Amino acid sequence: MTDSPLTHFDSAGQAHMVDVGSKPETARLARAAGSITMQPATLALIRDGSAKKGDVLGIARIAAIQAAKRTGELIPLCHPLALTRVAAEFTIDDAASAVHCTVTAECHGRTGIEMEALTAASVGLLTIYDMCKAVDRGMRIDNVRLIEKLGGKSGHWQGD
């Protein structure tokens, strides 16, 4: 197991939290995105602000930020990070009958912040589902992915 590229396993193959104590602190940024597709009538409720539960995108934005802050509690081997910024943006796409979510998370630390951005995007989209499920149980969350990462030993990475 010592040759494994999976860092969350020790030499005996047991799961462990990676020791980042000797790594230098660097500015870190991660950007993640995803989408939720729905019926056009559901999208209209969101766009018009007339969903029964209130401001769907405003609540989803707060949920995404809160999720980023709690990632270390949700993902078992993830380090808790002192976030310096989390921004969640939602774009309505009438042509696709979808809402696209992009989250940017930043910190100054010893380990990456990708999981915070991915968790935030996922929870933001799940919140939209929760707030609109009474009118559209067929909504579909798709394509949650990392789109950019900066900082640390591996430097800058950008997805397609």
Steps between C-alpha positions, in 0.01 A plus 500: 500500500793741538507561124133600495422852375203505741624711789222412746641150560803416714763237415276226645207609285307656787313826452660798674500877496797627301766679706535848353695646791827538311346647184540874447192721517401643164206692360245245380201539272256247358207550268227237458183497294186300435148533366143408581250456217127526550168564334469847345216585742726422797774720357244780460411473871867540589560785254186688610565447871156345544597160643296420813808463720640842402818622331635170365832631370564717806448205733709273272785754513499499882479118503801475267708731718401314815584166336850621411550596865393152616683284247749371758206367704334331201791338313670262746869554413476865396693756704296786646616820330490866596322635195573855394228524235212299354289635215207314344358621171180372338412556135159431352518330160160521331613309190606197707227550764776489761677688774880488488699542821864606526674517837839655570668417831825647629732457795863533602607156616691175469244294311268544206157652509343297218268305730358822645412633154353166388298457819369855475389458139330169581313636801398816315342287228343263754343802670337603174363147471370508857330835457329402172434127540132556579444616141767300315637175641666422165770766530846365418833608647781450250862563424628598846872537443817686587570760234810670641754466780786730599772469761708233665765273355300411190441866412227603258258250348208587276239259367361488150 
